[in-house]
Amino acid sequence: MNRNPHSSRGGFTLIELLVVIAVIAVLIALLLPAVQAAREAARRIQCANHVKQLGLAVHNFHSANNALPTSETKPTYYWGALILPYIEQANLYQSYNIQVAHIAGDNSTAAQTHMNAMLCPSTPSGPRLNPSFVTKPAPGWGAAIADYAASTGIASTMWDSGLMQSPQPPSVDGVFQGTTAKGQRNLSEVIDGTSNTIMLVECAGRPQIWRSGRTMVPGSGVTASNSVLISAWAEANLFSVKGFDPGKDWISAAKNLGRCPINCGNQFGIYGFHPGGANVGMADGSVRFLKETMAIEVLGSLLTRQGGEVISSDSY
């Protein structure tokens, strides 16, 4: 029988297969950073939307009560609980007993509820609990973390220590400084202008202590003694912004003092997991992305509500 010369099929050689595999590997290596960058861009936008949602909730509360969300002490409750109805959490607000302290057992279920609006999708550790929320009687219980906090201004020690080059303004108080005793703070007191004053800041990664992109407490071994103490939405969750020295690994918040306040430390600092900066919510409800390279004096001016500074949008 004669063989059909056209019936035989040629195959790939081993070298050809290796070349194809190598080309595919190179293409994947080239595309992967672009894919990761696109994903982070989407997460950053979602994070900014969360800040926007919280800012609008504060404004809606202000419109309904002619005052900012208060930080009451008898019984103790804070702004995170008060804005629940304004971030589509009416059911959670109904389950939260505002007639008792925020750490009361009646509020354990509500305080441990994680909310997407309080979490930044770029934070690597996902939903977390603050183990220092209730420690006594043992074993205590934790509370759901917020990746965003309210600003009470900038730490006066930034000027007292000589780290700030410009003269200290008449007031270093921020939007939420003094928000106690049933609404002592009103947006009309933001003399510097609501579009020039930071109201909310990104402070992600809590209760883990983060420094310049790495955690000081690796793994899941976060305890009350090595965590960022104020980090849950149901507690105070407000602070005066401090600076950090990125070259040091201090654990104690009292020692964290330097000229880097953005993405250098999340113990009372502006901290996000976005390359190059972090999101903040302004007192007018807008959201801005502040770069790590911005001058700390400009940031200090943005954090004060009645410092009297003139700030150019070109400076940040």
One Martini backbone bead per residue (centre of mass of N, CA, C, O) as a GRO file, in nm:
protein
  316
    1MET     BB    1   0.097   0.036   0.021
    2ASN     BB    2   0.044   0.366  -0.025
    3ARG     BB    3   0.148   0.658   0.100
    4ASN     BB    4   0.038   0.960   0.205
    5PRO     BB    5   0.224   1.247   0.199
    6HIS     BB    6  -0.021   1.436   0.337
    7SER     BB    7  -0.072   1.273   0.626
    8SER     BB    8   0.149   1.404   0.762
    9ARG     BB    9   0.255   1.556   1.077
   10GLY     BB   10   0.378   1.834   1.220
   11GLY     BB   11   0.569   1.931   1.497
   12PHE     BB   12   0.685   2.055   1.785
   13THR     BB   13   0.948   2.161   1.923
   14LEU     BB   14   1.104   2.211   2.215
   15ILE     BB   15   1.210   2.493   2.152
   16GLU     BB   16   0.942   2.620   2.065
   17LEU     BB   17   0.795   2.578   2.333
   18LEU     BB   18   0.993   2.741   2.506
   19VAL     BB   19   0.953   3.008   2.360
   20VAL     BB   20   0.652   3.041   2.413
   21ILE     BB   21   0.670   3.032   2.722
   22ALA     BB   22   0.859   3.274   2.748
   23VAL     BB   23   0.670   3.483   2.620
   24ILE     BB   24   0.437   3.450   2.821
   25ALA     BB   25   0.599   3.525   3.074
   26VAL     BB   26   0.671   3.811   2.984
   27LEU     BB   27   0.381   3.916   2.950
   28ILE     BB   28   0.294   3.870   3.242
   29ALA     BB   29   0.515   4.049   3.370
   30LEU     BB   30   0.411   4.310   3.222
   31LEU     BB   31   0.097   4.297   3.314
   32LEU     BB   32   0.080   4.273   3.624
   33PRO     BB   33   0.134   4.568   3.715
   34ALA     BB   34  -0.110   4.683   3.561
   35VAL     BB   35  -0.326   4.520   3.710
   36GLN     BB   36  -0.253   4.614   3.996
   37ALA     BB   37  -0.294   4.916   3.941
   38ALA     BB   38  -0.593   4.894   3.861
   39ARG     BB   39  -0.692   4.777   4.129
   40GLU     BB   40  -0.593   5.010   4.311
   41ALA     BB   41  -0.755   5.230   4.173
   42ALA     BB   42  -1.028   5.107   4.250
   43ARG     BB   43  -0.982   5.106   4.557
   44ARG     BB   44  -0.933   5.409   4.588
   45ILE     BB   45  -1.212   5.497   4.489
   46GLN     BB   46  -1.371   5.342   4.704
   47CYS     BB   47  -1.242   5.481   4.943
   48ALA     BB   48  -1.336   5.767   4.867
   49ASN     BB   49  -1.639   5.695   4.880
   50HIS     BB   50  -1.642   5.644   5.183
   51VAL     BB   51  -1.559   5.926   5.270
   52LYS     BB   52  -1.796   6.062   5.133
   53GLN     BB   53  -2.021   5.919   5.292
   54LEU     BB   54  -1.932   6.023   5.571
   55GLY     BB   55  -1.945   6.325   5.510
   56LEU     BB   56  -2.249   6.329   5.438
   57ALA     BB   57  -2.345   6.223   5.711
   58VAL     BB   58  -2.248   6.463   5.875
   59HIS     BB   59  -2.421   6.672   5.718
   60ASN     BB   60  -2.697   6.545   5.776
   61PHE     BB   61  -2.677   6.570   6.078
   62HIS     BB   62  -2.638   6.877   6.080
   63SER     BB   63  -2.910   6.946   5.944
   64ALA     BB   64  -3.089   6.802   6.173
   65ASN     BB   65  -2.906   6.948   6.440
   66ASN     BB   66  -2.709   7.194   6.411
   67ALA     BB   67  -2.469   6.974   6.440
   68LEU     BB   68  -2.233   6.784   6.528
   69PRO     BB   69  -2.131   6.500   6.620
   70THR     BB   70  -2.112   6.381   6.926
   71SER     BB   71  -1.926   6.337   7.251
   72GLU     BB   72  -2.041   6.166   7.487
   73THR     BB   73  -2.034   6.082   7.862
   74LYS     BB   74  -2.363   6.074   7.965
   75PRO     BB   75  -2.342   5.859   7.809
   76THR     BB   76  -2.111   5.693   7.613
   77TYR     BB   77  -2.073   5.839   7.284
   78TYR     BB   78  -2.029   5.854   6.922
   79TRP     BB   79  -2.016   5.948   6.592
   80GLY     BB   80  -2.039   5.661   6.463
   81ALA     BB   81  -2.328   5.606   6.582
   82LEU     BB   82  -2.487   5.869   6.485
   83ILE     BB   83  -2.448   5.806   6.155
   84LEU     BB   84  -2.594   5.540   6.081
   85PRO     BB   85  -2.864   5.648   5.938
   86TYR     BB   86  -2.664   5.796   5.704
   87ILE     BB   87  -2.540   5.483   5.610
   88GLU     BB   88  -2.759   5.259   5.594
   89GLN     BB   89  -2.793   5.186   5.943
   90ALA     BB   90  -3.073   5.163   6.097
   91ASN     BB   91  -3.072   4.881   6.226
   92LEU     BB   92  -2.812   4.919   6.387
   93TYR     BB   93  -2.914   5.164   6.549
   94GLN     BB   94  -3.149   5.009   6.687
   95SER     BB   95  -2.936   4.805   6.833
   96TYR     BB   96  -2.828   5.062   6.958
   97ASN     BB   97  -2.765   5.176   7.290
   98ILE     BB   98  -2.769   5.517   7.379
   99GLN     BB   99  -2.833   5.485   7.704
  100VAL     BB  100  -2.553   5.356   7.699
  101ALA     BB  101  -2.257   5.258   7.692
  102HIS     BB  102  -2.038   5.158   7.444
  103ILE     BB  103  -1.924   4.915   7.656
  104ALA     BB  104  -2.173   4.778   7.683
  105GLY     BB  105  -2.328   4.477   7.649
  106ASP     BB  106  -2.566   4.584   7.469
  107ASN     BB  107  -2.329   4.671   7.237
  108SER     BB  108  -2.167   4.423   7.130
  109THR     BB  109  -2.302   4.349   6.860
  110ALA     BB  110  -2.287   4.625   6.720
  111ALA     BB  111  -1.973   4.686   6.764
  112GLN     BB  112  -1.898   4.407   6.589
  113THR     BB  113  -1.991   4.545   6.329
  114HIS     BB  114  -1.924   4.543   6.003
  115MET     BB  115  -1.840   4.816   5.769
  116ASN     BB  116  -1.775   4.920   5.457
  117ALA     BB  117  -1.766   5.236   5.511
  118MET     BB  118  -1.514   5.180   5.730
  119LEU     BB  119  -1.355   5.039   5.487
  120CYS     BB  120  -1.058   4.975   5.316
  121PRO     BB  121  -0.970   4.778   5.040
  122SER     BB  122  -0.645   4.823   5.073
  123THR     BB  123  -0.647   4.674   5.324
  124PRO     BB  124  -0.493   4.370   5.395
  125SER     BB  125  -0.662   4.260   5.673
  126GLY     BB  126  -0.935   4.353   5.685
  127PRO     BB  127  -1.145   4.271   5.904
  128ARG     BB  128  -1.150   4.400   6.246
  129LEU     BB  129  -1.049   4.396   6.595
  130ASN     BB  130  -1.051   4.560   6.903
  131PRO     BB  131  -0.906   4.428   7.195
  132SER     BB  132  -0.932   4.713   7.383
  133PHE     BB  133  -1.229   4.784   7.430
  134VAL     BB  134  -1.279   4.520   7.625
  135THR     BB  135  -1.105   4.386   7.925
  136LYS     BB  136  -1.323   4.434   8.154
  137PRO     BB  137  -1.395   4.159   8.217
  138ALA     BB  138  -1.271   3.878   8.167
  139PRO     BB  139  -1.205   3.864   7.828
  140GLY     BB  140  -1.383   4.031   7.677
  141TRP     BB  141  -1.417   4.263   7.384
  142GLY     BB  142  -1.451   4.358   7.064
  143ALA     BB  143  -1.427   4.596   6.786
  144ALA     BB  144  -1.498   4.740   6.504
  145ILE     BB  145  -1.320   4.870   6.254
  146ALA     BB  146  -1.169   5.177   6.138
  147ASP     BB  147  -1.015   5.356   5.849
  148TYR     BB  148  -1.150   5.610   5.985
  149ALA     BB  149  -1.121   5.956   6.102
  150ALA     BB  150  -1.138   6.223   6.313
  151SER     BB  151  -1.055   6.563   6.331
  152THR     BB  152  -0.876   6.780   6.588
  153GLY     BB  153  -0.612   6.832   6.425
  154ILE     BB  154  -0.293   6.937   6.534
  155ALA     BB  155  -0.026   6.882   6.704
  156SER     BB  156   0.130   7.112   6.906
  157THR     BB  157   0.413   6.964   6.917
  158MET     BB  158   0.504   7.038   6.630
  159TRP     BB  159   0.584   7.329   6.730
  160ASP     BB  160   0.723   7.296   7.009
  161SER     BB  161   0.967   7.119   6.864
  162GLY     BB  162   1.031   7.264   6.570
  163LEU     BB  163   0.909   7.112   6.310
  164MET     BB  164   0.767   7.370   6.247
  165GLN     BB  165   0.839   7.654   6.051
  166SER     BB  166   0.592   7.788   6.108
  167PRO     BB  167   0.390   7.962   6.276
  168GLN     BB  168   0.175   7.932   6.518
  169PRO     BB  169  -0.138   7.936   6.532
  170PRO     BB  170  -0.396   8.040   6.727
  171SER     BB  171  -0.512   7.756   6.618
  172VAL     BB  172  -0.516   7.375   6.625
  173ASP     BB  173  -0.801   7.323   6.576
  174GLY     BB  174  -1.046   7.116   6.470
  175VAL     BB  175  -1.355   7.020   6.385
  176PHE     BB  176  -1.376   6.796   6.646
  177GLN     BB  177  -1.306   7.000   6.855
  178GLY     BB  178  -1.537   6.995   7.118
  179THR     BB  179  -1.763   6.752   7.065
  180THR     BB  180  -1.954   6.825   7.326
  181ALA     BB  181  -2.236   6.869   7.485
  182LYS     BB  182  -2.448   6.886   7.260
  183GLY     BB  183  -2.319   7.057   7.015
  184GLN     BB  184  -2.065   7.276   7.020
  185ARG     BB  185  -2.030   7.209   6.715
  186ASN     BB  186  -2.001   7.407   6.414
  187LEU     BB  187  -1.954   7.484   6.081
  188SER     BB  188  -1.942   7.799   6.134
  189GLU     BB  189  -1.649   7.756   6.289
  190VAL     BB  190  -1.515   7.735   6.002
  191ILE     BB  191  -1.323   7.993   5.915
  192ASP     BB  192  -1.128   7.877   5.678
  193GLY     BB  193  -1.310   7.683   5.540
  194THR     BB  194  -1.447   7.390   5.426
  195SER     BB  195  -1.245   7.353   5.168
  196ASN     BB  196  -0.978   7.405   5.387
  197THR     BB  197  -1.087   7.159   5.579
  198ILE     BB  198  -1.027   6.889   5.768
  199MET     BB  199  -1.239   6.611   5.892
  200LEU     BB  200  -1.127   6.346   5.750
  201VAL     BB  201  -0.928   6.046   5.790
  202GLU     BB  202  -0.694   5.823   5.698
  203CYS     BB  203  -0.658   5.516   5.924
  204ALA     BB  204  -0.512   5.240   5.852
  205GLY     BB  205  -0.475   4.901   6.003
  206ARG     BB  206  -0.623   4.893   6.239
  207PRO     BB  207  -0.469   4.780   6.532
  208GLN     BB  208  -0.234   4.774   6.379
  209ILE     BB  209   0.105   4.859   6.353
  210TRP     BB  210   0.219   5.102   6.120
  211ARG     BB  211   0.528   5.136   5.908
  212SER     BB  212   0.599   5.212   5.605
  213GLY     BB  213   0.442   4.922   5.503
  214ARG     BB  214   0.477   4.788   5.797
  215THR     BB  215   0.431   4.572   6.052
  216MET     BB  216   0.481   4.547   6.408
  217VAL     BB  217   0.252   4.300   6.405
  218PRO     BB  218   0.273   4.013   6.303
  219GLY     BB  219   0.002   3.879   6.209
  220SER     BB  220  -0.252   3.787   6.473
  221GLY     BB  221  -0.097   3.909   6.751
  222VAL     BB  222  -0.315   4.113   6.857
  223THR     BB  223  -0.318   4.319   7.139
  224ALA     BB  224  -0.384   4.550   7.379
  225SER     BB  225  -0.060   4.615   7.412
  226ASN     BB  226  -0.008   4.622   7.062
  227SER     BB  227  -0.222   4.843   6.992
  228VAL     BB  228  -0.442   5.059   6.865
  229LEU     BB  229  -0.655   5.182   7.086
  230ILE     BB  230  -0.800   5.382   6.876
  231SER     BB  231  -1.023   5.207   6.616
  232ALA     BB  232  -1.326   5.217   6.654
  233TRP     BB  233  -1.641   5.328   6.566
  234ALA     BB  234  -1.763   5.316   6.877
  235GLU     BB  235  -1.550   5.511   6.942
  236ALA     BB  236  -1.397   5.797   6.922
  237ASN     BB  237  -1.218   5.823   6.658
  238LEU     BB  238  -1.012   6.068   6.741
  239PHE     BB  239  -0.752   6.317   6.640
  240SER     BB  240  -0.438   6.452   6.656
  241VAL     BB  241  -0.205   6.501   6.430
  242LYS     BB  242   0.090   6.334   6.368
  243GLY     BB  243   0.427   6.268   6.345
  244PHE     BB  244   0.702   6.092   6.168
  245ASP     BB  245   0.977   5.872   6.179
  246PRO     BB  246   1.058   5.647   5.929
  247GLY     BB  247   1.343   5.540   6.076
  248LYS     BB  248   1.150   5.443   6.307
  249ASP     BB  249   1.016   5.182   6.562
  250TRP     BB  250   0.802   5.301   6.731
  251ILE     BB  251   0.540   5.229   6.961
  252SER     BB  252   0.510   5.479   7.107
  253ALA     BB  253   0.308   5.753   7.066
  254ALA     BB  254   0.480   5.971   7.224
  255LYS     BB  255   0.739   5.928   7.008
  256ASN     BB  256   0.571   6.023   6.757
  257LEU     BB  257   0.796   6.256   6.601
  258GLY     BB  258   0.764   6.423   6.289
  259ARG     BB  259   0.769   6.520   5.927
  260CYS     BB  260   0.570   6.252   5.880
  261PRO     BB  261   0.207   6.220   5.830
  262ILE     BB  262   0.214   6.038   5.557
  263ASN     BB  263   0.249   5.699   5.558
  264CYS     BB  264   0.424   5.645   5.852
  265GLY     BB  265   0.167   5.632   6.062
  266ASN     BB  266  -0.128   5.493   6.264
  267GLN     BB  267  -0.066   5.670   6.527
  268PHE     BB  268  -0.217   5.944   6.481
  269GLY     BB  269  -0.233   5.917   6.155
  270ILE     BB  270  -0.196   5.944   5.820
  271TYR     BB  271  -0.314   5.630   5.666
  272GLY     BB  272  -0.231   5.442   5.371
  273PHE     BB  273  -0.237   5.186   5.089
  274HIS     BB  274  -0.146   5.407   4.891
  275PRO     BB  275   0.034   5.521   4.646
  276GLY     BB  276   0.153   5.846   4.763
  277GLY     BB  277  -0.111   5.835   4.971
  278ALA     BB  278  -0.421   5.990   5.102
  279ASN     BB  279  -0.737   6.020   5.229
  280VAL     BB  280  -0.965   6.303   5.258
  281GLY     BB  281  -1.213   6.490   5.437
  282MET     BB  282  -1.391   6.761   5.394
  283ALA     BB  283  -1.612   7.000   5.531
  284ASP     BB  284  -1.777   7.004   5.239
  285GLY     BB  285  -1.759   6.676   5.138
  286SER     BB  286  -1.503   6.638   5.012
  287VAL     BB  287  -1.231   6.471   4.829
  288ARG     BB  288  -0.879   6.407   4.897
  289PHE     BB  289  -0.546   6.357   4.771
  290LEU     BB  290  -0.264   6.319   4.962
  291LYS     BB  291   0.062   6.369   4.945
  292GLU     BB  292   0.362   6.271   5.082
  293THR     BB  293   0.517   6.550   4.971
  294MET     BB  294   0.384   6.739   5.138
  295ALA     BB  295   0.375   6.997   5.333
  296ILE     BB  296   0.333   7.016   5.672
  297GLU     BB  297   0.229   7.309   5.688
  298VAL     BB  298  -0.013   7.266   5.501
  299LEU     BB  299  -0.148   7.047   5.662
  300GLY     BB  300  -0.184   7.213   5.920
  301SER     BB  301  -0.377   7.417   5.785
  302LEU     BB  302  -0.599   7.204   5.703
  303LEU     BB  303  -0.654   7.105   6.013
  304THR     BB  304  -0.748   7.386   6.070
  305ARG     BB  305  -1.035   7.604   6.139
  306GLN     BB  306  -0.878   7.891   6.283
  307GLY     BB  307  -0.580   7.998   6.164
  308GLY     BB  308  -0.576   8.209   5.906
  309GLU     BB  309  -0.492   8.074   5.652
  310VAL     BB  310  -0.347   8.080   5.323
  311ILE     BB  311  -0.450   7.849   5.067
  312SER     BB  312  -0.320   7.683   4.800
  313SER     BB  313  -0.400   7.440   4.565
  314ASP     BB  314  -0.089   7.414   4.466
  315SER     BB  315   0.028   7.297   4.762
  316TYR     BB  316  -0.147   6.985   4.722
   0.00000   0.00000   0.00000
